[in-house]
Structures are given as C-alpha cells and as structure tokens.
Amino acid sequence: MISGIGAAIPSIATQLNTPASGAANAQGTDSGSSFADVFQSAVGSVDSLENSADQQVINMLQGSKNADISKTMVSVEKADVAFQLMMQVRNKVVSAYQDMEKMQF
C-alpha cells in the first residue's frame, strides 16, 4: 500500500531529465514526451502518495485493526517530501520562465 518516496523521487527526477518532445534529436525527429506530460505525471505520483497517506490516516482514526501508526507516519512524511520536491520544481520552472521573460531579443 505504501509506494515508497524512494521510488517516487527517482521517477520524478528521471522524468524531468528526459528531453521534451519539442526538442528534436540529431535526425530531426521527436524523442521523449512533452514537459507538460512529465510534470502532469509527477503531479499524479505526488497525488497518489498523498491519497495513500490520507487513507492510512483515516484508517488510523477509525481504529482499523490493520492500521499501523509507524507506517502511517512514514506514509505522511513521504507524501510531504514528495510535495515539497514538486513545489521546488515548480518554483524553478517559474523562475526560469521569469528569466526568459526578462530577455530581450
């Protein structure tokens, strides 16, 4: 039930390092997916971690027999770290966009 942040962070980082579809390779063909697709996939991963953490917290509060406080706390922290990573990526993208806006051609 707990999908590890150790798997989510490399997945997000790998997705962000793949070339965008707008960037053509040496033969002039597209390679990879667009940045929007990659970012949407990363947001989906963060959302699934958060949903998992929410469900575990609900199970804990309802007194479910298979609720484990340590797994619940780890799941909540994983979701928090993944969200913070996503926000930092967003901040870098916004900063890069603002830098490009300032350029004069």
C-alpha positions as CSV (number, residue, x, y, z in Angstrom):
1,M,0.0,0.0,0.0
2,I,2.9,2.4,0.7
3,S,4.6,3.3,-2.6
4,G,8.0,4.5,-1.4
5,I,9.2,8.0,-1.8
6,G,12.5,6.4,-2.8
7,A,10.7,5.2,-5.9
8,A,8.8,8.4,-6.5
9,I,11.7,10.8,-6.3
10,P,13.9,9.0,-8.8
11,S,10.9,8.6,-11.1
12,I,10.2,12.3,-11.0
13,A,13.8,13.1,-11.5
14,T,14.1,10.7,-14.4
15,Q,11.0,12.1,-16.0
16,L,12.3,15.7,-15.6
17,N,15.7,14.7,-17.2
18,T,14.1,13.3,-20.4
19,P,14.2,15.5,-23.4
20,A,10.9,17.3,-24.3
21,S,9.1,16.4,-27.4
22,G,9.7,19.9,-28.8
23,A,13.4,19.3,-28.8
24,A,14.4,17.4,-31.9
25,N,17.2,14.9,-31.9
26,A,20.1,14.8,-34.5
27,Q,17.8,13.2,-37.1
28,G,15.1,15.9,-36.6
29,T,12.6,13.5,-35.0
30,D,10.9,14.0,-31.7
31,S,12.2,12.0,-28.7
32,G,10.5,11.7,-25.4
33,S,7.3,13.3,-24.1
34,S,6.5,16.9,-23.5
35,F,7.4,18.7,-20.3
36,A,3.7,19.2,-19.6
37,D,3.2,15.4,-19.8
38,V,6.2,14.8,-17.5
39,F,5.0,17.4,-15.0
40,Q,1.5,16.0,-15.0
41,S,2.8,12.5,-14.4
42,A,4.9,13.8,-11.5
43,V,1.9,15.6,-10.0
44,G,-0.1,12.3,-10.4
45,S,2.6,10.5,-8.4
46,V,2.6,13.0,-5.7
47,D,-1.2,12.9,-5.6
48,S,-1.3,9.1,-5.3
49,L,1.2,9.3,-2.4
50,E,-1.0,11.9,-0.7
51,N,-4.2,9.8,-1.2
52,S,-2.4,6.8,0.2
53,A,-1.4,8.8,3.3
54,D,-4.9,10.2,3.7
55,Q,-6.4,6.8,3.6
56,Q,-3.9,5.4,6.2
57,V,-4.7,8.4,8.5
58,I,-8.4,7.7,8.1
59,N,-7.9,4.0,8.9
60,M,-5.9,5.0,11.9
61,L,-8.5,7.4,13.2
62,Q,-11.3,4.9,12.6
63,G,-9.3,2.3,14.7
64,S,-8.9,-0.2,11.9
65,K,-7.3,-3.4,13.0
66,N,-4.6,-3.4,10.4
67,A,-3.7,0.3,11.0
68,D,0.0,0.8,12.0
69,I,1.0,4.2,13.4
70,S,4.6,3.9,12.2
71,K,3.6,3.0,8.6
72,T,1.0,5.8,8.7
73,M,3.6,8.4,9.9
74,V,6.1,7.2,7.2
75,S,3.4,7.5,4.5
76,V,2.5,11.0,5.6
77,E,6.2,12.1,5.6
78,K,6.7,10.5,2.2
79,A,3.8,12.5,0.8
80,D,5.1,15.7,2.4
81,V,8.6,15.2,1.0
82,A,7.2,14.5,-2.5
83,F,5.0,17.6,-2.3
84,Q,8.0,19.7,-1.3
85,L,10.0,18.4,-4.1
86,M,7.2,19.1,-6.6
87,M,6.9,22.7,-5.3
88,Q,10.7,23.2,-5.7
89,V,10.5,22.0,-9.3
90,R,7.5,24.3,-9.8
91,N,9.5,27.2,-8.3
92,K,12.4,26.5,-10.6
93,V,10.2,26.4,-13.7
94,V,8.5,29.7,-12.7
95,S,11.9,31.3,-12.1
96,A,13.2,30.1,-15.5
97,Y,10.1,31.5,-17.2
98,Q,10.5,34.8,-15.4
99,D,14.2,34.9,-16.5
100,M,13.1,34.2,-20.1
101,E,10.5,37.0,-19.9
102,K,13.3,39.5,-19.0
103,M,15.4,38.6,-22.0
104,Q,15.4,41.0,-24.9
105,F,15.7,39.6,-28.5
